[in-house]
Amino acid sequence: MKQSILIAIVLLMSHNAFADFLKFESVRYSPHDASQRMSWKKEEPPPTSRGFAVDMPTHTPPTYTPEEQRTIFSSGLLRLEEELAPYRKLIERTAESFGIEPSLVSAVIKAESNFISKSVSYKGAQGMMQLMPGTASDMGVNNPFDPVQNIVGGVKYLKLMLQEFGNVKLALAAYNAGPERVKAVNRIPNIRETQDYVEKVINYEKLFRKIFPRDYAMNP
């Protein structure tokens, strides 16, 4: 009799323990938690959904040795030389005829059209030096998509801006935003696009200056 009672108690305890085990396992192996544990095994962040903040790994900028920096810089110059090559002689001759450094002309073309002769902006500026139709007509340009006409007309207009303002940065601002806006404030207008444009051209000019090794001093 005692033995039967003992067996019944053991069976009851085993049944309860097994039920608790199943309940525990059903929580552990729910689809959401299972996918999380699989992700953790792969050492990846757990799945996320909208509304939950996730700690993303911070990005550490790469560091380069001086030699690597020189290589990267040289490769950038090589790309510029490749873009410039088809138009280099034309730019040099045109810039010289108007008394402007070819590095500045090249920098304007790079910033304006990236040396794409068929380029058209959302405002309607056209060609290598992005001449507006009215400006192109004033400069005697009949076909703004012809590199020769566009560059000659663009350099002619740039020369007028340099003569008008006597300052490279103001001339570039006028080339981008229009001379009246520059005259109104006698400085680079408070227009983000124009401010970024001037800075971009000046930076490109420094690079092209290494391609056109000539002694000169730009008036900033």
ChimeraX attribute file (.defattr): number of C-alpha atoms within 10 A of each C-alpha:
attribute: neighborCount
match mode: 1-to-1
recipient: residues
	/A:1	6
	/A:2	7
	/A:3	8
	/A:4	9
	/A:5	10
	/A:6	11
	/A:7	12
	/A:8	12
	/A:9	12
	/A:10	12
	/A:11	12
	/A:12	12
	/A:13	12
	/A:14	12
	/A:15	12
	/A:16	12
	/A:17	12
	/A:18	12
	/A:19	12
	/A:20	12
	/A:21	11
	/A:22	12
	/A:23	11
	/A:24	11
	/A:25	11
	/A:26	11
	/A:27	12
	/A:28	13
	/A:29	12
	/A:30	11
	/A:31	11
	/A:32	12
	/A:33	14
	/A:34	13
	/A:35	14
	/A:36	17
	/A:37	16
	/A:38	12
	/A:39	14
	/A:40	13
	/A:41	9
	/A:42	10
	/A:43	9
	/A:44	11
	/A:45	13
	/A:46	16
	/A:47	12
	/A:48	10
	/A:49	8
	/A:50	5
	/A:51	6
	/A:52	7
	/A:53	8
	/A:54	11
	/A:55	7
	/A:56	7
	/A:57	7
	/A:58	6
	/A:59	6
	/A:60	6
	/A:61	6
	/A:62	5
	/A:63	8
	/A:64	10
	/A:65	8
	/A:66	9
	/A:67	9
	/A:68	11
	/A:69	12
	/A:70	12
	/A:71	12
	/A:72	13
	/A:73	12
	/A:74	12
	/A:75	12
	/A:76	13
	/A:77	16
	/A:78	13
	/A:79	11
	/A:80	20
	/A:81	14
	/A:82	12
	/A:83	16
	/A:84	19
	/A:85	12
	/A:86	11
	/A:87	15
	/A:88	16
	/A:89	12
	/A:90	16
	/A:91	25
	/A:92	17
	/A:93	13
	/A:94	22
	/A:95	22
	/A:96	12
	/A:97	12
	/A:98	14
	/A:99	11
	/A:100	18
	/A:101	22
	/A:102	25
	/A:103	25
	/A:104	25
	/A:105	22
	/A:106	31
	/A:107	23
	/A:108	29
	/A:109	25
	/A:110	22
	/A:111	20
	/A:112	23
	/A:113	19
	/A:114	17
	/A:115	22
	/A:116	18
	/A:117	20
	/A:118	14
	/A:119	18
	/A:120	18
	/A:121	13
	/A:122	6
	/A:123	8
	/A:124	12
	/A:125	20
	/A:126	24
	/A:127	28
	/A:128	29
	/A:129	32
	/A:130	30
	/A:131	27
	/A:132	17
	/A:133	16
	/A:134	10
	/A:135	15
	/A:136	22
	/A:137	14
	/A:138	12
	/A:139	18
	/A:140	14
	/A:141	21
	/A:142	14
	/A:143	15
	/A:144	27
	/A:145	21
	/A:146	14
	/A:147	20
	/A:148	18
	/A:149	18
	/A:150	25
	/A:151	28
	/A:152	22
	/A:153	24
	/A:154	27
	/A:155	25
	/A:156	19
	/A:157	20
	/A:158	23
	/A:159	18
	/A:160	15
	/A:161	21
	/A:162	19
	/A:163	12
	/A:164	14
	/A:165	18
	/A:166	14
	/A:167	15
	/A:168	19
	/A:169	22
	/A:170	23
	/A:171	26
	/A:172	27
	/A:173	26
	/A:174	25
	/A:175	25
	/A:176	20
	/A:177	18
	/A:178	15
	/A:179	18
	/A:180	10
	/A:181	17
	/A:182	21
	/A:183	15
	/A:184	10
	/A:185	10
	/A:186	12
	/A:187	15
	/A:188	21
	/A:189	19
	/A:190	11
	/A:191	12
	/A:192	9
	/A:193	12
	/A:194	19
	/A:195	17
	/A:196	11
	/A:197	21
	/A:198	23
	/A:199	14
	/A:200	15
	/A:201	23
	/A:202	20
	/A:203	13
	/A:204	20
	/A:205	23
	/A:206	13
	/A:207	19
	/A:208	23
	/A:209	18
	/A:210	11
	/A:211	16
	/A:212	15
	/A:213	9
	/A:214	11
	/A:215	7
	/A:216	8
	/A:217	7
	/A:218	10
	/A:219	8
	/A:220	9
